[in-house]
Amino acid sequence: MLNNIGLPGLLLIAVVVLVLFGRGKISSLMGEVGKGITAFKRGVKDGAAEIEKKDDTAARDVTPEAEKDKV
């Protein structure tokens, strides 16, 4: 069903949406979508940094000094 839309169909849909909602409403909606994408990217980056930080602390050498001297 959606395979045959093409460029003219997409343009028609865009015009209908513009007429129904108006330029101001669509502009504010796209601004909110942009903020959401930015927040998602920031969350992914913070999560990756937290995982790397957790890996760094888990991989440190915790052998007591006395046992290190024996080896």
Backbone as XML, in Angstrom:
<?xml version="1.0"?>
<chain id="A" units="angstrom">
  <residue number="1" name="MET">
    <atom name="N" x="0.819" y="-1.180" z="0.000"/>
    <atom name="CA" x="0.000" y="0.000" z="0.000"/>
    <atom name="C" x="0.871" y="1.255" z="0.000"/>
  </residue>
  <residue number="2" name="LEU">
    <atom name="N" x="1.885" y="1.310" z="0.851"/>
    <atom name="CA" x="2.728" y="2.493" z="0.938"/>
    <atom name="C" x="3.858" y="2.491" z="-0.081"/>
  </residue>
  <residue number="3" name="ASN">
    <atom name="N" x="3.969" y="1.451" z="-0.875"/>
    <atom name="CA" x="5.044" y="1.358" z="-1.852"/>
    <atom name="C" x="4.865" y="2.322" z="-3.020"/>
  </residue>
  <residue number="4" name="ASN">
    <atom name="N" x="3.648" y="2.732" z="-3.313"/>
    <atom name="CA" x="3.376" y="3.526" z="-4.509"/>
    <atom name="C" x="3.138" y="4.999" z="-4.213"/>
  </residue>
  <residue number="5" name="ILE">
    <atom name="N" x="3.546" y="5.514" z="-3.060"/>
    <atom name="CA" x="3.248" y="6.910" z="-2.728"/>
    <atom name="C" x="4.044" y="7.847" z="-3.624"/>
  </residue>
  <residue number="6" name="GLY">
    <atom name="N" x="5.343" y="7.771" z="-3.632"/>
    <atom name="CA" x="6.169" y="8.617" z="-4.489"/>
    <atom name="C" x="6.237" y="10.058" z="-4.015"/>
  </residue>
  <residue number="7" name="LEU">
    <atom name="N" x="6.964" y="10.866" z="-4.750"/>
    <atom name="CA" x="7.172" y="12.267" z="-4.392"/>
    <atom name="C" x="5.886" y="13.098" z="-4.475"/>
  </residue>
  <residue number="8" name="PRO">
    <atom name="N" x="5.063" y="12.968" z="-5.526"/>
    <atom name="CA" x="3.825" y="13.769" z="-5.566"/>
    <atom name="C" x="2.883" y="13.462" z="-4.401"/>
  </residue>
  <residue number="9" name="GLY">
    <atom name="N" x="2.818" y="12.209" z="-4.022"/>
    <atom name="CA" x="1.973" y="11.840" z="-2.888"/>
    <atom name="C" x="2.474" y="12.422" z="-1.585"/>
  </residue>
  <residue number="10" name="LEU">
    <atom name="N" x="3.795" y="12.392" z="-1.387"/>
    <atom name="CA" x="4.368" y="12.971" z="-0.172"/>
    <atom name="C" x="4.155" y="14.478" z="-0.112"/>
  </residue>
  <residue number="11" name="LEU">
    <atom name="N" x="4.285" y="15.147" z="-1.275"/>
    <atom name="CA" x="4.031" y="16.581" z="-1.311"/>
    <atom name="C" x="2.574" y="16.905" z="-0.992"/>
  </residue>
  <residue number="12" name="LEU">
    <atom name="N" x="1.661" y="16.112" z="-1.499"/>
    <atom name="CA" x="0.241" y="16.308" z="-1.211"/>
    <atom name="C" x="-0.038" y="16.132" z="0.279"/>
  </residue>
  <residue number="13" name="ILE">
    <atom name="N" x="0.541" y="15.113" z="0.874"/>
    <atom name="CA" x="0.370" y="14.887" z="2.315"/>
    <atom name="C" x="0.936" y="16.061" z="3.104"/>
  </residue>
  <residue number="14" name="ALA">
    <atom name="N" x="2.121" y="16.567" z="2.715"/>
    <atom name="CA" x="2.731" y="17.700" z="3.410"/>
    <atom name="C" x="1.844" y="18.942" z="3.322"/>
  </residue>
  <residue number="15" name="VAL">
    <atom name="N" x="1.253" y="19.189" z="2.172"/>
    <atom name="CA" x="0.381" y="20.356" z="2.002"/>
    <atom name="C" x="-0.871" y="20.215" z="2.861"/>
  </residue>
  <residue number="16" name="VAL">
    <atom name="N" x="-1.451" y="19.035" z="2.903"/>
    <atom name="CA" x="-2.657" y="18.804" z="3.707"/>
    <atom name="C" x="-2.346" y="19.011" z="5.192"/>
  </residue>
  <residue number="17" name="VAL">
    <atom name="N" x="-1.214" y="18.489" z="5.647"/>
    <atom name="CA" x="-0.824" y="18.655" z="7.047"/>
    <atom name="C" x="-0.588" y="20.136" z="7.355"/>
  </residue>
  <residue number="18" name="LEU">
    <atom name="N" x="0.038" y="20.843" z="6.445"/>
    <atom name="CA" x="0.287" y="22.275" z="6.635"/>
    <atom name="C" x="-1.022" y="23.054" z="6.725"/>
  </residue>
  <residue number="19" name="VAL">
    <atom name="N" x="-1.971" y="22.720" z="5.894"/>
    <atom name="CA" x="-3.261" y="23.411" z="5.905"/>
    <atom name="C" x="-4.023" y="23.100" z="7.190"/>
  </residue>
  <residue number="20" name="LEU">
    <atom name="N" x="-3.995" y="21.847" z="7.629"/>
    <atom name="CA" x="-4.746" y="21.454" z="8.820"/>
    <atom name="C" x="-4.159" y="22.042" z="10.102"/>
  </residue>
  <residue number="21" name="PHE">
    <atom name="N" x="-2.852" y="22.012" z="10.249"/>
    <atom name="CA" x="-2.244" y="22.408" z="11.515"/>
    <atom name="C" x="-1.667" y="23.813" z="11.511"/>
  </residue>
  <residue number="22" name="GLY">
    <atom name="N" x="-1.337" y="24.340" z="10.382"/>
    <atom name="CA" x="-0.763" y="25.680" z="10.317"/>
    <atom name="C" x="0.743" y="25.661" z="10.512"/>
  </residue>
  <residue number="23" name="ARG">
    <atom name="N" x="1.386" y="26.721" z="10.014"/>
    <atom name="CA" x="2.846" y="26.785" z="10.041"/>
    <atom name="C" x="3.386" y="26.878" z="11.464"/>
  </residue>
  <residue number="24" name="GLY">
    <atom name="N" x="2.743" y="27.651" z="12.323"/>
    <atom name="CA" x="3.221" y="27.836" z="13.698"/>
    <atom name="C" x="3.198" y="26.551" z="14.502"/>
  </residue>
  <residue number="25" name="LYS">
    <atom name="N" x="2.140" y="25.799" z="14.376"/>
    <atom name="CA" x="2.011" y="24.541" z="15.126"/>
    <atom name="C" x="3.048" y="23.528" z="14.664"/>
  </residue>
  <residue number="26" name="ILE">
    <atom name="N" x="3.261" y="23.428" z="13.366"/>
    <atom name="CA" x="4.248" y="22.478" z="12.831"/>
    <atom name="C" x="5.652" y="22.902" z="13.245"/>
  </residue>
  <residue number="27" name="SER">
    <atom name="N" x="5.923" y="24.210" z="13.238"/>
    <atom name="CA" x="7.231" y="24.706" z="13.638"/>
    <atom name="C" x="7.527" y="24.365" z="15.090"/>
  </residue>
  <residue number="28" name="SER">
    <atom name="N" x="6.560" y="24.582" z="15.967"/>
    <atom name="CA" x="6.772" y="24.264" z="17.385"/>
    <atom name="C" x="6.900" y="22.763" z="17.593"/>
  </residue>
  <residue number="29" name="LEU">
    <atom name="N" x="6.169" y="21.993" z="16.826"/>
    <atom name="CA" x="6.263" y="20.533" z="16.931"/>
    <atom name="C" x="7.644" y="20.042" z="16.513"/>
  </residue>
  <residue number="30" name="MET">
    <atom name="N" x="8.185" y="20.593" z="15.427"/>
    <atom name="CA" x="9.519" y="20.199" z="14.983"/>
    <atom name="C" x="10.591" y="20.628" z="15.993"/>
  </residue>
  <residue number="31" name="GLY">
    <atom name="N" x="10.382" y="21.768" z="16.654"/>
    <atom name="CA" x="11.299" y="22.196" z="17.708"/>
    <atom name="C" x="11.323" y="21.206" z="18.859"/>
  </residue>
  <residue number="32" name="GLU">
    <atom name="N" x="10.153" y="20.719" z="19.240"/>
    <atom name="CA" x="10.072" y="19.729" z="20.317"/>
    <atom name="C" x="10.710" y="18.402" z="19.899"/>
  </residue>
  <residue number="33" name="VAL">
    <atom name="N" x="10.545" y="18.023" z="18.642"/>
    <atom name="CA" x="11.191" y="16.796" z="18.147"/>
    <atom name="C" x="12.710" y="16.944" z="18.208"/>
  </residue>
  <residue number="34" name="GLY">
    <atom name="N" x="13.215" y="18.105" z="17.831"/>
    <atom name="CA" x="14.655" y="18.365" z="17.900"/>
    <atom name="C" x="15.175" y="18.295" z="19.327"/>
  </residue>
  <residue number="35" name="LYS">
    <atom name="N" x="14.428" y="18.860" z="20.274"/>
    <atom name="CA" x="14.832" y="18.802" z="21.682"/>
    <atom name="C" x="14.832" y="17.359" z="22.181"/>
  </residue>
  <residue number="36" name="GLY">
    <atom name="N" x="13.859" y="16.585" z="21.748"/>
    <atom name="CA" x="13.806" y="15.183" z="22.152"/>
    <atom name="C" x="14.981" y="14.380" z="21.620"/>
  </residue>
  <residue number="37" name="ILE">
    <atom name="N" x="15.343" y="14.626" z="20.372"/>
    <atom name="CA" x="16.489" y="13.931" z="19.771"/>
    <atom name="C" x="17.773" y="14.309" z="20.503"/>
  </residue>
  <residue number="38" name="THR">
    <atom name="N" x="17.920" y="15.601" z="20.829"/>
    <atom name="CA" x="19.103" y="16.059" z="21.554"/>
    <atom name="C" x="19.179" y="15.406" z="22.934"/>
  </residue>
  <residue number="39" name="ALA">
    <atom name="N" x="18.059" y="15.346" z="23.630"/>
    <atom name="CA" x="18.041" y="14.724" z="24.956"/>
    <atom name="C" x="18.353" y="13.230" z="24.864"/>
  </residue>
  <residue number="40" name="PHE">
    <atom name="N" x="17.866" y="12.568" z="23.834"/>
    <atom name="CA" x="18.141" y="11.141" z="23.652"/>
    <atom name="C" x="19.633" y="10.912" z="23.414"/>
  </residue>
  <residue number="41" name="LYS">
    <atom name="N" x="20.233" y="11.724" z="22.538"/>
    <atom name="CA" x="21.667" y="11.583" z="22.267"/>
    <atom name="C" x="22.488" y="11.831" z="23.527"/>
  </residue>
  <residue number="42" name="ARG">
    <atom name="N" x="22.110" y="12.840" z="24.301"/>
    <atom name="CA" x="22.819" y="13.134" z="25.545"/>
    <atom name="C" x="22.699" y="11.964" z="26.519"/>
  </residue>
  <residue number="43" name="GLY">
    <atom name="N" x="21.526" y="11.365" z="26.608"/>
    <atom name="CA" x="21.326" y="10.215" z="27.485"/>
    <atom name="C" x="22.158" y="9.019" z="27.063"/>
  </residue>
  <residue number="44" name="VAL">
    <atom name="N" x="22.235" y="8.771" z="25.771"/>
    <atom name="CA" x="23.044" y="7.657" z="25.267"/>
    <atom name="C" x="24.515" y="7.891" z="25.582"/>
  </residue>
  <residue number="45" name="LYS">
    <atom name="N" x="24.985" y="9.125" z="25.381"/>
    <atom name="CA" x="26.384" y="9.458" z="25.648"/>
    <atom name="C" x="26.696" y="9.327" z="27.136"/>
  </residue>
  <residue number="46" name="ASP">
    <atom name="N" x="25.798" y="9.806" z="27.999"/>
    <atom name="CA" x="25.998" y="9.698" z="29.440"/>
    <atom name="C" x="25.978" y="8.240" z="29.893"/>
  </residue>
  <residue number="47" name="GLY">
    <atom name="N" x="25.113" y="7.440" z="29.305"/>
    <atom name="CA" x="25.059" y="6.020" z="29.645"/>
    <atom name="C" x="26.326" y="5.290" z="29.252"/>
  </residue>
  <residue number="48" name="ALA">
    <atom name="N" x="26.840" y="5.610" z="28.073"/>
    <atom name="CA" x="28.083" y="4.983" z="27.627"/>
    <atom name="C" x="29.245" y="5.397" z="28.520"/>
  </residue>
  <residue number="49" name="ALA">
    <atom name="N" x="29.275" y="6.671" z="28.918"/>
    <atom name="CA" x="30.345" y="7.143" z="29.807"/>
    <atom name="C" x="30.255" y="6.467" z="31.166"/>
  </residue>
  <residue number="50" name="GLU">
    <atom name="N" x="29.035" y="6.251" z="31.649"/>
    <atom name="CA" x="28.858" y="5.580" z="32.941"/>
    <atom name="C" x="29.312" y="4.124" z="32.869"/>
  </residue>
  <residue number="51" name="ILE">
    <atom name="N" x="29.026" y="3.452" z="31.775"/>
    <atom name="CA" x="29.456" y="2.063" z="31.612"/>
    <atom name="C" x="30.974" y="1.990" z="31.542"/>
  </residue>
  <residue number="52" name="GLU">
    <atom name="N" x="31.608" y="2.904" z="30.800"/>
    <atom name="CA" x="33.069" y="2.920" z="30.716"/>
    <atom name="C" x="33.684" y="3.198" z="32.081"/>
  </residue>
  <residue number="53" name="LYS">
    <atom name="N" x="33.089" y="4.100" z="32.830"/>
    <atom name="CA" x="33.589" y="4.428" z="34.165"/>
    <atom name="C" x="33.480" y="3.211" z="35.078"/>
  </residue>
  <residue number="54" name="LYS">
    <atom name="N" x="32.375" y="2.500" z="34.976"/>
    <atom name="CA" x="32.171" y="1.308" z="35.797"/>
    <atom name="C" x="33.189" y="0.231" z="35.425"/>
  </residue>
  <residue number="55" name="ASP">
    <atom name="N" x="33.486" y="0.081" z="34.132"/>
    <atom name="CA" x="34.475" y="-0.897" z="33.682"/>
    <atom name="C" x="35.868" y="-0.535" z="34.176"/>
  </residue>
  <residue number="56" name="ASP">
    <atom name="N" x="36.194" y="0.743" z="34.177"/>
    <atom name="CA" x="37.512" y="1.189" z="34.635"/>
    <atom name="C" x="37.720" y="0.875" z="36.104"/>
  </residue>
  <residue number="57" name="THR">
    <atom name="N" x="36.695" y="1.077" z="36.912"/>
    <atom name="CA" x="36.852" y="0.823" z="38.345"/>
    <atom name="C" x="36.841" y="-0.669" z="38.645"/>
  </residue>
  <residue number="58" name="ALA">
    <atom name="N" x="36.173" y="-1.465" z="37.834"/>
    <atom name="CA" x="36.107" y="-2.905" z="38.078"/>
    <atom name="C" x="37.395" y="-3.600" z="37.654"/>
  </residue>
  <residue number="59" name="ALA">
    <atom name="N" x="38.173" y="-3.022" z="36.762"/>
    <atom name="CA" x="39.354" y="-3.688" z="36.228"/>
    <atom name="C" x="40.634" y="-3.328" z="36.972"/>
  </residue>
  <residue number="60" name="ARG">
    <atom name="N" x="40.556" y="-2.512" z="38.009"/>
    <atom name="CA" x="41.779" y="-2.116" z="38.706"/>
    <atom name="C" x="42.331" y="-3.271" z="39.545"/>
  </residue>
  <residue number="61" name="ASP">
    <atom name="N" x="43.605" y="-3.212" z="39.846"/>
    <atom name="CA" x="44.283" y="-4.239" z="40.630"/>
    <atom name="C" x="44.055" y="-3.967" z="42.114"/>
  </residue>
  <residue number="62" name="VAL">
    <atom name="N" x="43.450" y="-4.922" z="42.808"/>
    <atom name="CA" x="43.146" y="-4.753" z="44.225"/>
    <atom name="C" x="43.958" y="-5.709" z="45.102"/>
  </residue>
  <residue number="63" name="THR">
    <atom name="N" x="45.044" y="-6.244" z="44.560"/>
    <atom name="CA" x="45.874" y="-7.152" z="45.327"/>
    <atom name="C" x="46.584" y="-6.371" z="46.432"/>
  </residue>
  <residue number="64" name="PRO">
    <atom name="N" x="46.562" y="-6.892" z="47.676"/>
    <atom name="CA" x="47.250" y="-6.193" z="48.767"/>
    <atom name="C" x="48.743" y="-6.092" z="48.480"/>
  </residue>
  <residue number="65" name="GLU">
    <atom name="N" x="49.388" y="-5.056" z="49.018"/>
    <atom name="CA" x="50.811" y="-4.798" z="48.777"/>
    <atom name="C" x="51.690" y="-5.973" z="49.240"/>
  </residue>
  <residue number="66" name="ALA">
    <atom name="N" x="51.341" y="-6.618" z="50.332"/>
    <atom name="CA" x="52.159" y="-7.716" z="50.862"/>
    <atom name="C" x="52.201" y="-8.886" z="49.866"/>
  </residue>
  <residue number="67" name="GLU">
    <atom name="N" x="51.093" y="-9.181" z="49.245"/>
    <atom name="CA" x="51.040" y="-10.297" z="48.288"/>
    <atom name="C" x="51.742" y="-9.934" z="46.992"/>
  </residue>
  <residue number="68" name="LYS">
    <atom name="N" x="51.758" y="-8.661" z="46.618"/>
    <atom name="CA" x="52.457" y="-8.232" z="45.398"/>
    <atom name="C" x="53.962" y="-8.451" z="45.541"/>
  </residue>
  <residue number="69" name="ASP">
    <atom name="N" x="54.492" y="-8.238" z="46.767"/>
    <atom name="CA" x="55.915" y="-8.402" z="47.008"/>
    <atom name="C" x="56.339" y="-9.873" z="46.923"/>
  </residue>
  <residue number="70" name="LYS">
    <atom name="N" x="55.460" y="-10.808" z="47.268"/>
    <atom name="CA" x="55.769" y="-12.232" z="47.231"/>
    <atom name="C" x="55.904" y="-12.746" z="45.809"/>
  </residue>
  <residue number="71" name="VAL">
    <atom name="N" x="55.191" y="-12.145" z="44.896"/>
    <atom name="CA" x="55.183" y="-12.635" z="43.513"/>
    <atom name="C" x="56.358" y="-12.191" z="42.775"/>
  </residue>
</chain>
